[in-house]
């Protein structure tokens, strides 16, 4: 596996995120993923800058790391034609280091435009149409499209990178795998489910397609004080254990606060490595390696607790992960 760093827009402001991006590259991470939210999961996180402005700045303070949205929803808040334009621009600014990560979205972010929240099946239909539009625009030339959910009238991307922007799609089960494996360049998931990987590879193999990258994410809470780490993980990441079917439906931070009111710090610490040592993080990464993921992005919980983590990652964590799982 390769190991990356998460620019968590829900827990830091834009200037801080850009600084973190440069520091993460210097620490030795192979890639960086950026969340794309209109709202944090919980009030305690306290941030939600515009991801695409952040990414534009990040392209200018980094030179080596690959960049990925984790993930952008091209369904409601953004029209697919605009997402294609943004992705092409970031790819050009970064020198072809960008992968467009897409997903069916969360109510948390999409409800803000006042159009309601469709069912999962409808969202998958919308994402399929969005992928078709984005792919056509990446091909160059003028695009017209008339579908059930979207229309495009004579759109063209005037600035396209020489390398076609790769597209990753977030999946969570057989339905999404069968629908999106044939049209995506990479898999994105949040849980170490080997059945997702095997189904993805089987679907692509059936169509004669090459193997693809598989991206996942692991939250950690590094701190010299294990109890402080546990408290911070509970304060800011207790929503994480709800699972994607729940997390995609709740409409705002108050909903996540209510849904997690009985979650304890010990509950959170059972699934999130907390404290000063590399060994628990290396152990947590094992499930993703065994499932078949090729890329694992770490989330250091707590926006103001990144600098110490970078030093720890450079000196201890990344060497330990590389030794265990063969990362870059």
N, C-alpha and C positions, 0 to 999 in steps of 0.2 A: 504493500500500500504506500501511497504518497500521503503526506500529512499537511493540512492547510489550516488557516486561521479564519475565524468568522468576524467580519465587520458587523457587529450587532447594532443596527440602527436604533433599536428600542432602548439601548442603555447608554448611549453616548451621543453628544452633539456632533455636527458636521466637521468642525475643525479638529476635534479630538479623534474622530474616525480616520481622517486623512493622516494625522500623525501616527495613529496606531498602524495604519497600512504600511507606512514606511518602516516603522520599527519591526513589524512582523517579517517583512522581507529581510531585514538585516539579521533577525534572529535565526533565519534559516528555513522558514516555512516555504513549501513548494507552490502553494496557490492560496488565494483568498476568496472567500465567498461573502456576499453582501445581502442581507435581508432587505426586503422592499415593502415597508409597512406605512400605513397612514396613522397607525395608533400603536402604542406599546400594548403588550399583553396585560400588564398590571400597572397601576398608577405608580408603584414604587420604582419601576424602570425609568419612567420620566422623559423619554425622548422618542422622536420619530421624524428625523429630517428626510428630505427627498433623496432617495437612494441614487438616482441617476446623476444628480449634481455632485454627490459625494464620489461616485465612480469616476466621473470626468476628472475631478481633482486627483483622485488616486492614480489615474494613468500617468500623471505628470510627476509623481513623487516615488514611483516604483519603476523598475526596469526589467525585472526577471519574472516575478510571480505571475501565474495565470490568474484571471479574474472570472468570477461567475456570479450571476444573480441567483439567490437561494431563498425563495424563488419569486419571479415576477408573475402576476396574474394578468393576462391580456384579455380579460373578459368584459369588465364593466368600467372600472376606474380609468383604464387605458384602452383605447381602441387598438386592435392588432396592427393596423397600418402605422400607428405612431410608435408602438413597441419596436417594430422592424427598423424604423428610422433611428430610434435611440440606440438599438443594438449595433447597427452598422457604424454609427458615430463613435461609440465607445471602442469598437474593434479598431477603427482607424486611429483613434487617439492612443490606444495601447500598443499599437504595432502588432495586431493580430494575436493578442493574449486573452481575448474575451470569449467566453461561452455564455450563451443566453439560456439561463435556467427558467423554465416555465412551469406553472401549475394551475390547478383549478381554483385556487384562492381560498380566502377565509372571509366570513361575514364581517369579522372585526375590521377589515380594511375596505371592503367593497360596498358596505351599506351606506357609506357617507354620501354617495351620489343620489340616494333616495329612490332607487329602482327596485328595492326588495332584494331577496336572496333566493336564487333558484335552487331546485333540488340537485343532488349530486349527479343524477343522470343528465339533466339539462346542462349542467356545468361542463360535463364531459363532451356533450355535443358542441357547446360553444368553444371549448378548447380545441376540438378537432377542426372547426372552421377557422379559428384563429391561426392554428399551425399552417393550414393551407394558404391563408393570406400572407403570412410572414414568409413562408417558403417561396411563394411566387414572387414576392418583392425582392427576396435575396437573389432570385434568378436574374434580375435586371429587367429592364423594359417596363412598359405600362401595364398596370394590372387593373382589371375590372372584375368584380365579384358580386354575386347576388345569391345569398344563402338564406337559411331560415333565421339566422340571428344577426348577420352582418351584411352590409353592402360596402363596396369600395368602388369609387368612380374615378377612373383614369389616374391612379396613383403610381408614382415612380420614385425610387430612391436614387437621388442624383449623386450621392457619395457612397460608393460601395467599396469595401476592402477587397484586395486581391484574393484572399482566402475567404471562402464562404463561412459565415459565422456559424459555428456548431450550436446545436440546440439540445439541451437536456430537458427532460420532462419528469416531474415528480409523480410517482405512482405509489399505490398503497395496497393493491390487490389484483386478482386475475383480470377483472374487467378493464382496469386502466392499463395493465400490461399489454393485453391483447390489442387494445385500441391504439396505444402510443408507441410500442416498441418498433413497429415498422416505419414510423415517420420521424423518430428522434435519433440523435447521435449519441446520447448518453442517458443513463438512468439516474434519477435522484430519489432518495428515500430517507426516512427518518428513523427507521427501526431495522435491526440486523436480522432480517428475514431471508434466509437462504432460498425459500421457495419463490420469492420475488426474482432473485437473480437467475435461478434455474429456468423459470418461466420466461423471463426476458430473453435469455440466451436461446432457449428453444424456439421462441417465436421468430427471432432474427435469423437463426440458423435455417429454419424452415423456408425462409424467403431468400436464402443465400447471401445474407448480409454479414459483414464483418463483426467481430466482437467489439464491444463498446466499453467506455468507462462507466463506472458505477460510483456515484457520490453519496456519502452519508455525513451525518453530523453528530458530534458527541459533546454535550455540555460538561464542563468541569469547573470546579471552584478552587483554584489554588490560593492558599494563604498560609503564612507561617503558623497561624493559630488555627488548628482544626475546628474548634468550636465556632470561631468567627466565620470560617468558610461555610460551615453548616448553616449558620443563621442567615448568611447572605444568600446562599443557594435557595433557602426556603422563602426568603423575602421576595426574591426576584424571579425564581424559576419554578415555583410550586405548580404552575399551570402546565408544565411540560409533561407530566405523567398522565394527563387526561386522554391522550391518544388523539390521532388526527380526526377521527369521525366526530369527536366532541369538539375539539379545538376549532374545526372549520365552521362550526355552526353558531358559536356564542358571539353576540353582537358587540361587546365592548369590555373594557377593563373591569367594570363593576360586575359583569357576568362571570368573568374568570375569578374575581375575588370571591364571589358567592359560591362558585362551584368548588373552590379549593379551601374553604374556610376551616375544614376539619383535617386538612393535610398538615402533618407535623414535620419539624426539621428532621427527625429520624426517618420519616417516610421518604423525604427527598434524598437524604444521604444514601439510602439503599440503591438508588438508581443513578446518582451523580457523584463521581469521586470528589471528595472534599478534603483539603488539607495540603501539607507541604511536600508530599512524596510523589515520585513518578510511578511507583509500582502499581497503585490502584488504577491509574489512568491507562497504563500499559495493559493491565488485566481487562479493563472495560473495552479496550479496542479489540480484544481477541475475538469477541462475538462477530464484529464486522469483518474481520479478516477471514474467519471461518465461513461466513456467509458468502463471501466472494466479492466484497466491495474493493475497489481499486483505489479510492480516494476518501479520506476521512478528515473533515474539517472540525477543529476543536473550537468550542465557545468558552472563553474565560468569562465567568459570570462576575458582573460588577464593573461598570464603565470606568471607574476611577482606580481599578485594581489591575491595570494592564502592564505597567512598567515592570513590576516585580515578576510577573508571569513571563514576560519576554526574556528576562535574564535566566529564569528557571528553565524555560523551554530551550534556549540556546545551549545551556551548559549541561542539563540533565535530561529533560523530557524527550526532545527530538533525537538525541543519540540513543536513548533507551528504546524508543519506538522504532527507530531505523534498525537497530540490532534485532529486535523481536520480529519485525514484519517486513523488512526490506524496503523501506521508503526512501525517497530522495533526500 
